[in-house]
Amino acid sequence: MATIDPFDFFKSSKRSEVAELELELNHNKLEKRMEALKKVIAMMTVGKDVSSLFFPVLKCVETNNVDLKKLVYLYIINYAKTQPDLAVLAVNTFRKDARERLNPLIRGLAVRTMGCIGVDTILDYLCEPLKESMGDEDPYVRKTAAVCVAKLFEINQQRVEDYKFIEKLEEMLGDGNGMVVSNAVAALTDIQHTKGKIVQMTQTILYKLLNALPECSEWGRIYILDFLADNMLPSAAIKSGGIEEIIQRIVPNLAHSNSAVVLSATKVILKYLDYMTGDTEMVRSVCRKMAPPLISLMNSEPEIQYIAIRNINLIIQKRPYIIDKEVRVFFCNFQDPLYVKLEKLEILIRLADLKNVDSLLNELKDYAQEVDVLFVRRSISAIGRIAIKLDRAADRCIQVLHQLINTKIDYVVQEAIIVIKDIFRKYPNRYESIIKDLCENLKALDNVDARASMIWIVGEYGDRIDNAVDLLTNFSQSFKDEARKVQHALLNATVKLFLKVEGNGGAEELVQDVLRMATEESDNPDLRNRGYIYWKMLSSNPEMAKQIILCEKPTISEDASTLEPQILDKLVGNISMLSSVYYKVPDTFVKKIRDRINERLDLENEEVQVISQQSKQAQAEYVDSTGVKKSEYIKESQVAQATYMVDLLSLDDQPPMKQGGAGTNAIDDLLGIIDTTPPVQHSTQPVQQQHPMQINGGGSDLLDLIDTTAHVQQPSIQAVQSSALDDLLGGMGQESHTETLLQKAQFVKVPYQVVLNGQTAGQKGQQGLQIEAAFQRDGNGALVLDMKLTNLSTVPISDCLMKLNQNHFGLALHDPFPTPFTLRPQESRSLTLTCHQNRAPGGPPPLRPPVLIQAGINCSLDLFYFTLPALLQVLLSPTQLEYQMCSRIWSSFPVMQECKMTMPSMSAQITNGHALITRLQENRIYYLNQATNEQGSEVLYVYCSPEEGDQGVNQHEIVVAEIGITPTGGVEIQATSQSGYMSLLFLQAVKFVLSANT
């Protein structure tokens, strides 16, 4: 009897997918080869390695079918860098196709492919066909060759100079085809960014480009217009009347439907208008033609509107009379996004004059009654800026502000006081009559700037306010808890008041108390030094102190947002660029990126060399019956795992730490997670004091787009850097916690709470139904309600129907009670009901933790009402925000409330930094960044957001928190949100998550 080799059981008789594709690629029928090549491209697109099919694919290039050639060239471009030796084998085909006389599409395709490959070995065979293609009779081939020169310049600048390709590009500027001209301009522009200015603009070149403009596509026009703006013809070289002719030939582009074309044309016209110094009437005539196209941009999408308004702001600073009569166009509509409304306010302030000030004030008064707090504040601020700008309109502005103060709305009064302080600086001793009304609203001042402004007013006009000493005394009682800005204002105001009301015993006692607190009890060196200076001046020479402190102050003007002429000219030259949106000169936020590109290319070339050597060694490897090399089994099982652990998680390659110990007990009282004493409420702080995006030790600011050492754009904020966490949490152990991060997310289980006691009577007076419940996230992340029902009555309970009341977070039951459902006397049953969140406008937000959901259950026994507690972590969204979006949201926070909490210890399962981050991220509290706080300590930043609604992420409910580690192994948490209740809910949830054992 024949014996069977045991290894035969492991042999597969089925062909692998790659082997099947190889057979189809060698098929005689064109349709079969086309279908197989499409499958190869599809596999390549999704990331599968099909480089082993290089030879079969390369053989398919010998065809006259253009579609098949396109697919082959696409495959070669993708794998040429990893297989440079094999890519050389396709050179003869490229050269042959580049000289194909019948089909210009094949000629252009061959040149474009050779330029995209970017391998030095191919360049030796590229230059000659490229040189011939630049003089080809077909415009498609010529325009493709022009772009190929720019690609060649990135790889090897010397070859471009040796073959004089730049000179040929300059010759192509006079080509009769507009697309060829625009591509030549695009290539020259790209080369100039690295090499510097290489084209000397002449009148001949200028008119050739102007002739090509009407024949170009919209993007071709943009290239040419930007090229004309960057390469201006000297005024001395322009013949008489030439400037008017140039402008008139560019004006038709203002009517283009593409907003980028309109802005680029505007940029060129503005730069040539600088040459027209004498003919004022002609300048005004051209400016009137520019107004309608710019105004038409206000009918575009909000994103286009925002960019247009930012550019229009620059344009009217340069030429104010372009849109001086079109104020109503910039009135805010109710459907405008907030970022558009705020930019429109800036334009309205800039266009304000005595002719339109009445309509503007009426409009701004209406804006001040909107519901958006930030928009209301900016609108009130705009009224004050108009008062400072227009002397003759100041009285009307004060009347409007007085009417707004009488509304008694806190944030309206606060902003009005801030604005009036600036008006007093501009017009001293003119509107003091309004001070009485301001003093009646002191209780509404919980804003830092508003308190500082009111204190300044009291100190400045203390000799005219009867109870000025009492007012400042009330402010001084909370001196230690005030923000630094308020402390400085209070110190200055008390000294002013003392000097103005000499002989007042109350003022003398007040100034002594404030000086003592500033010098002896303050840890702020600026405040302390100022206090010592004041004390020395008052004690040694009061008269000199009065001359210095009470001297006449310079008046302020409303030109803070006006740019300097030199910077304005540079920004106008960059209209339609990112610089015109940031209002920053490119040199301040864009570095020399070519050096970084060259570094990247060098790294890629080194990687290509390593891969090439590995491929040569692998040619002699054993290949099994399915066509798979033996080493690929190892690569898939080892390399992929290592890459995942090292590249994605950036963790040290150490074994996970063994966990032991009994750990802490579960939280007994769900409703008592937060201490009974309320968290410390800090005074509101400006956002600029600490920004999680501005990190120390790696990272970048939002606008520092190029000069970064970490990453410019993060695909996910979940990536954690091990070294940073080890530095921050070094006191908790140095072992890597990879095992925890690689496991499936484990939501912390919330313990049952008795929500309905068996002694509670229903609507009919019946008793006996006891319910224990808790909202959870199951293993798949679905929101569920776990319940345990116990029948303590003497009769069966059936026909149960349950419903949740409308609530702020949109919680509702998705699944009904199972049917049939019967609960016999003294019987207990557990069940899980699936829930969902519909963030439609619902009930009011919770005043304090936890979230309480009103519910009712109707059964055969009676109708019972009860409340269900919910922790915030079960209501959070699984969607992680992109890095840029997080930065934008954080920067958009106007004023926020901060809540603090200290945990003396955490769960014994959280033994290192990675375990802490993992526990939070498993419960949808995501890692944001590491930074150094104001005290110089290393802290982590995390964030979370509730489930998205129909309008997307609610920025007002996003919580950003700072987590620091105490020496005893506990944590200090400071939560920040525009919604105060969200900070409290977050602290409750984090304390439970970090205390519980899973």
Disulfide bonds with the S-S distance in Angstrom:
none
